[in-house]
Amino acid sequence: MTKYPPAPWQLGGWGVATIGFVDAATAQANVPRGVKVISLARGKTLGGLFFLSYDRGSLAYRELNVAAALVRVGSRLAFWLPRLYVDSAASLTGGKDIWAVPKERARFDVVHDIGVTTIDVRQGKRDLCRIRCSVPERCPRVPFSLPMPAFGVREDEFLFFTGSLETNVAAIRADVSLHGEFGDLGLDKPRFALRFENFVLTVPAPKHVPRRRSALVPVPAAAPAKAKAAARARVRRSAKSIRRPAP
């Protein structure tokens, strides 16, 4: 059995995020029942890719998060992550056991070459994603704190957790190629991209969020008839009291 550290995990390193618009109807097909895609404008929601390279802390590994949409479950908002690719067995097992997130193993190749970073993600011989990015000259690095809320799903309930990212951030240029099951989301056309430098990410244990009853338990067919009968009885009692002469 693969061992992993208990939550919270505290991880340090660097990363790249690309953010863009996703068709809300297409995104809805990638989320389960009970999850509402947030449409911002003209039938679009937000999505993106988050590459994170952890070189210190609870574990050392690389990760690519696919964010299909901005969603709501009850009163909680977060990006929906239909897949997280990692190159660590401990991260894979811990992610599923603790946070119930859909992690899969993948291979990462990262090349730095004169101001340009190329990130390739593969499963076997299959290309999943390529991110090629560069930081413009004289681009300032700005200290930044970013909450990173997310959901997991286990049986009949959601799990909710909010990571806390402390980092120096810089705007970058990025070209993205995304293949496979999430290629139709349009995440290869980001509107902007960021580089996280020298970050510290803290991921706490999740909280349980029961699904709404309507999403889990069908309403019995007899319930509407009983409700109508009760309503008619109340109307008859009200009518009798109205017709009753005053003493």
C-alpha positions as CSV (number, residue, x, y, z in Angstrom):
1,M,0.0,0.0,0.0
2,T,1.3,3.4,-1.0
3,K,2.0,5.7,1.9
4,Y,1.3,9.4,1.9
5,P,1.4,12.2,4.5
6,P,-1.8,13.3,6.3
7,A,-3.5,16.6,5.5
8,P,-2.8,19.4,5.5
9,W,-0.1,19.2,2.8
10,Q,2.3,22.1,2.5
11,L,4.1,22.2,-0.9
12,G,6.6,24.6,-2.4
13,G,7.8,25.3,-5.9
14,W,6.9,27.1,-9.1
15,G,4.1,26.8,-11.6
16,V,2.2,28.2,-14.6
17,A,-1.5,29.0,-14.9
18,T,-3.5,29.7,-18.1
19,I,-7.0,31.0,-17.9
20,G,-9.6,31.4,-20.6
21,F,-13.3,31.2,-21.5
22,V,-15.1,27.9,-21.9
23,D,-18.5,27.3,-23.5
24,A,-20.8,26.7,-20.5
25,A,-22.9,24.0,-22.2
26,T,-19.7,22.1,-23.1
27,A,-18.4,22.5,-19.6
28,Q,-21.7,21.2,-18.1
29,A,-21.1,17.9,-19.8
30,N,-17.9,17.5,-17.8
31,V,-19.5,18.0,-14.3
32,P,-21.7,15.6,-12.3
33,R,-25.3,16.1,-11.4
34,G,-25.8,18.6,-8.6
35,V,-23.0,20.9,-9.9
36,K,-24.1,24.2,-11.5
37,V,-21.8,25.8,-14.0
38,I,-21.5,29.6,-13.5
39,S,-22.2,31.4,-16.8
40,L,-20.4,34.8,-16.7
41,A,-21.4,36.3,-20.1
42,R,-22.7,35.1,-23.5
43,G,-22.9,31.5,-22.3
44,K,-19.2,31.4,-21.2
45,T,-17.6,30.3,-18.0
46,L,-14.0,30.3,-16.8
47,G,-11.6,27.4,-17.2
48,G,-7.9,26.8,-17.4
49,L,-4.8,24.7,-16.8
50,F,-2.6,24.8,-13.7
51,F,0.9,23.2,-13.9
52,L,2.6,23.0,-10.5
53,S,6.1,21.7,-9.8
54,Y,6.5,20.9,-6.1
55,D,10.2,20.5,-5.1
56,R,9.9,20.8,-1.4
57,G,7.4,20.2,1.4
58,S,5.1,17.3,2.2
59,L,5.9,15.7,-1.2
60,A,8.0,16.4,-4.3
61,Y,6.2,15.8,-7.6
62,R,4.6,17.6,-10.7
63,E,1.0,18.1,-11.4
64,L,-1.3,19.4,-14.1
65,N,-4.8,20.4,-13.1
66,V,-7.6,20.7,-15.7
67,A,-10.1,23.2,-14.6
68,A,-13.2,22.7,-16.8
69,A,-15.5,25.4,-15.4
70,L,-16.3,27.8,-12.5
71,V,-19.1,26.0,-10.6
72,R,-21.3,26.3,-7.6
73,V,-22.5,23.6,-5.2
74,G,-24.9,25.1,-2.7
75,S,-23.3,28.4,-1.6
76,R,-19.7,27.3,-2.4
77,L,-17.8,28.4,-5.6
78,A,-14.8,26.7,-7.1
79,F,-13.2,25.5,-10.3
80,W,-14.3,22.0,-11.2
81,L,-11.3,19.7,-11.8
82,P,-12.3,16.7,-13.9
83,R,-8.7,15.5,-14.0
84,L,-5.4,16.0,-12.2
85,Y,-2.3,14.4,-13.7
86,V,0.6,13.7,-11.3
87,D,3.9,11.8,-11.5
88,S,3.8,10.5,-7.9
89,A,2.2,7.4,-6.6
90,A,1.9,8.9,-3.1
91,S,0.2,12.0,-4.5
92,L,-2.1,9.9,-6.6
93,T,-3.2,7.7,-3.6
94,G,-3.4,10.6,-1.1
95,G,-5.4,12.7,-3.5
96,K,-8.0,10.1,-3.9
97,D,-8.1,8.9,-0.3
98,I,-8.1,12.4,1.4
99,W,-9.7,14.7,-1.1
100,A,-11.5,12.3,-3.5
101,V,-10.1,14.0,-6.6
102,P,-9.7,12.2,-9.9
103,K,-5.9,11.9,-10.2
104,E,-4.1,9.9,-12.8
105,R,-0.5,9.1,-13.4
106,A,1.4,10.9,-16.2
107,R,4.9,11.7,-17.3
108,F,6.2,15.3,-17.3
109,D,9.1,16.7,-19.3
110,V,10.1,20.3,-18.5
111,V,12.8,22.1,-20.6
112,H,14.1,25.6,-19.8
113,D,15.9,27.3,-22.7
114,I,16.9,30.9,-22.7
115,G,13.8,32.4,-21.2
116,V,11.4,29.9,-22.7
117,T,9.9,27.0,-20.7
118,T,8.3,24.0,-22.4
119,I,6.1,21.6,-20.4
120,D,5.1,18.3,-22.0
121,V,2.6,16.0,-20.3
122,R,2.2,12.4,-21.6
123,Q,0.5,9.1,-20.7
124,G,2.5,6.3,-22.4
125,K,2.9,7.3,-26.0
126,R,-0.1,9.6,-25.9
127,D,0.5,13.4,-25.7
128,L,-1.9,15.1,-23.3
129,C,-0.7,18.7,-23.1
130,R,2.1,21.1,-24.1
131,I,2.5,24.5,-22.5
132,R,5.2,26.7,-24.0
133,C,5.7,30.0,-22.1
134,S,8.0,32.9,-21.6
135,V,8.3,35.8,-19.2
136,P,8.5,39.2,-21.0
137,E,11.6,41.2,-20.2
138,R,11.4,43.6,-17.2
139,C,8.1,42.0,-16.2
140,P,7.6,42.7,-12.4
141,R,7.1,40.0,-9.9
142,V,4.3,40.9,-7.5
143,P,3.6,39.2,-4.1
144,F,0.2,37.6,-4.3
145,S,-2.1,35.5,-2.1
146,L,-4.6,33.3,-3.9
147,P,-7.3,31.0,-2.5
148,M,-7.7,27.8,-4.5
149,P,-11.1,26.2,-3.7
150,A,-12.0,22.8,-5.2
151,F,-14.4,19.9,-4.9
152,G,-14.0,16.2,-4.7
153,V,-16.8,13.6,-5.0
154,R,-17.1,10.5,-2.8
155,E,-20.3,8.3,-3.2
156,D,-23.3,10.5,-2.3
157,E,-21.6,13.7,-1.2
158,F,-19.2,16.4,-2.2
159,L,-16.0,17.2,-0.4
160,F,-14.9,20.9,-0.4
161,F,-11.5,22.4,0.4
162,T,-9.7,25.6,-0.2
163,G,-6.0,25.7,-0.7
164,S,-4.0,28.8,0.1
165,L,-1.3,29.9,-2.3
166,E,1.4,32.4,-1.3
167,T,3.6,33.4,-4.3
168,N,5.3,35.9,-6.4
169,V,3.4,36.2,-9.7
170,A,4.3,37.5,-13.2
171,A,2.3,37.8,-16.4
172,I,3.6,35.6,-19.2
173,R,3.0,34.7,-22.8
174,A,1.8,31.1,-23.3
175,D,1.0,28.8,-26.2
176,V,-1.1,25.7,-25.2
177,S,-1.9,22.4,-27.0
178,L,-4.4,20.2,-25.2
179,H,-5.3,16.7,-26.5
180,G,-7.6,13.8,-25.5
181,E,-10.9,13.9,-23.6
182,F,-10.7,17.6,-22.6
183,G,-9.7,19.0,-26.0
184,D,-13.2,20.3,-26.7
185,L,-13.1,22.7,-23.8
186,G,-11.1,25.3,-25.7
187,L,-8.4,25.6,-23.1
188,D,-5.8,25.9,-25.8
189,K,-6.9,29.5,-26.3
190,P,-6.1,31.2,-23.0
191,R,-6.9,34.9,-22.5
192,F,-4.0,35.4,-20.0
193,A,-1.3,33.4,-18.3
194,L,0.7,33.7,-15.1
195,R,3.9,32.2,-13.6
196,F,4.0,31.4,-9.9
197,E,7.5,31.7,-8.5
198,N,8.7,30.5,-5.1
199,F,5.2,29.6,-3.9
200,V,4.0,27.9,-0.8
201,L,0.7,26.0,-1.2
202,T,-1.2,24.7,1.8
203,V,-4.0,22.2,1.2
204,P,-6.2,21.5,4.3
205,A,-8.3,18.4,4.9
206,P,-11.7,18.6,3.1
207,K,-15.2,19.3,4.6
208,H,-18.2,17.2,3.7
209,V,-20.9,18.9,1.7
210,P,-24.0,16.7,1.3
211,R,-25.8,16.9,-2.0
212,R,-29.2,18.5,-2.1
213,R,-31.9,15.9,-1.5
214,S,-33.5,16.6,-4.9
215,A,-30.2,15.5,-6.5
216,L,-30.1,12.2,-4.7
217,V,-33.6,10.9,-3.7
218,P,-36.5,11.0,-6.2
219,V,-39.7,12.4,-4.9
220,P,-42.3,9.7,-4.6
221,A,-45.0,9.8,-7.2
222,A,-47.7,9.9,-4.5
223,A,-46.3,13.0,-2.8
224,P,-48.0,15.5,-5.2
225,A,-51.4,13.9,-4.8
226,K,-51.2,13.9,-1.0
227,A,-50.1,17.5,-1.1
228,K,-53.0,18.5,-3.2
229,A,-55.5,16.6,-1.0
230,A,-54.1,18.4,2.1
231,A,-54.4,21.8,0.3
232,R,-58.0,21.1,-0.6
233,A,-58.8,20.1,3.0
234,R,-57.3,23.4,4.2
235,V,-59.4,25.4,1.7
236,R,-62.6,23.6,2.8
237,R,-61.8,24.4,6.5
238,S,-61.1,28.0,5.6
239,A,-64.3,28.3,3.6
240,K,-66.4,26.9,6.5
241,S,-64.9,29.3,9.0
242,I,-65.7,32.2,6.6
243,R,-69.3,31.1,6.2
244,R,-69.9,30.5,9.9
245,P,-72.1,33.4,11.3
246,A,-70.6,35.5,14.0
247,P,-72.1,35.0,17.5
